[in-house]
């Protein structure tokens, strides 16, 4: 990355980082860009076709809580992909739960799932 480039990468807090890592790989085809293991947890920087995010176990001592602990999330992930129907189906097969089905509105084809760790994912693409 150019040193003058600005980027923003969300960091998801989960209760079981090993399971979450496997889920994100299965659901979204995420690959590991960085990984740091200890006996009970993993910190990982993941990439979904170049879209990066981080994930690790929650750390209440640092005020990092998972949606499971909070009883809901504070943000949604927006995943823009060429084939939202296929990624949506893949996420459901990997263990996500449908929040709203794939449909077309506001110039987008989009649907929403919640992952097993409480994070909401809008999966869609802008229509021509």
N, C-alpha and C positions, 0 to 999 in steps of 0.2 A: 504494500500500500504506500502511496506517495505520502511523504511526511506532512504535506499540506492538505491532505484529505481528511474530512471529518466523517466519522461513522458513529452509529448508535446501535448497540446490541443489547437486547433485553437479557436479563438473568432470571431464570425460573427457579424458584425454591420449591423443593419436593420433599416428601417424607422418605422415599426409598430411591436414592439416586441410581443404584444399579438397575432396578426395574425400569426406572424412567429412561435411562440411557437405551436399554433394549427396546422400549416402546417407541421412542422417537426414531430409532433406526427402522423398525418395522413399519410404523405408521406413515412416516414421511420420507423414508430413504435417507435420513440424516447420516452424515459421516463425521468422524471425529477429526477436528482440526487441532485439538489439544486435550490431553487427559492427565489428571493427577489423581492417583489412587492412594487411599490409606485403607487399613483393614475393614473399616466400617462404612466408607463412603467414597464417592468419586466426584471430582469437579471436572466438568468437560465443556469445551467450546465446540459446538456442533455447527454443521453447515448443511443446508438444504439447497443444493444447486447454487451455492454462493451466498445465500441468505443466512447470516450467522446469528446464533444465540448461545448463551451459556446456561448451564444448569448444575445444581448441586443440592445437597440436603439442606433443609432449613437450619438456621442457626439462631435460635431465640436470643442467645447472648449478644448477637449483633443486630437484633430486631428484624431478622429475615425469617418470615413465616410463610408456610405453604398455604394455598387456598383451603386445604383440608383443615388446617388449624384455625384459619380465619373464618371458616364457614362460607367461603366464596372468594373470588379473585378481585383484584383491583384493576386489572387490565386484561385486554384481549389481544391475542396474537392474530395478525392479519397475514395469511399466507396466500400470496398471489402466484398462481401456477397456470401453465398452459391448458391442463385438463383437470378442472376441479372435480368433476364427477368421479374420475379414477382415484384421485388422492383422497377424496371424501370416503369412498368405498374401502380403500386401503386402510384408512384410519379406523373405520368401524371394525374391520376385520382384525386389526391389531388390538382392539379393546376400548376404543373411544365410544362415547355415547352420543347419539344424535340429539342436538338441541333444536335445530331447525333444518329441514331438508333443503337440498339444493333447489334453488328456484331462480327466477330472473326478475329483478326489480332494480330501479334506480340506475339502469345502465350496466348492471353487473350480473353475472351468474355466480351465485354464492350460496353456501350453507354453513352451518356452525355445528361443531362437535365440542364436547368437553372430554379432555383426556383423563385417564384413571387417577391423575394427581390433582385434578380440579382446575386445570388451566383451559380456558376457552380458546378455540381456534376457528376463525372465520376462514374458510377455504374458498377461493373464487378467482375470477378473472373479469376484467373489464370487457364489455361487449363492444363489437365494432360499431 
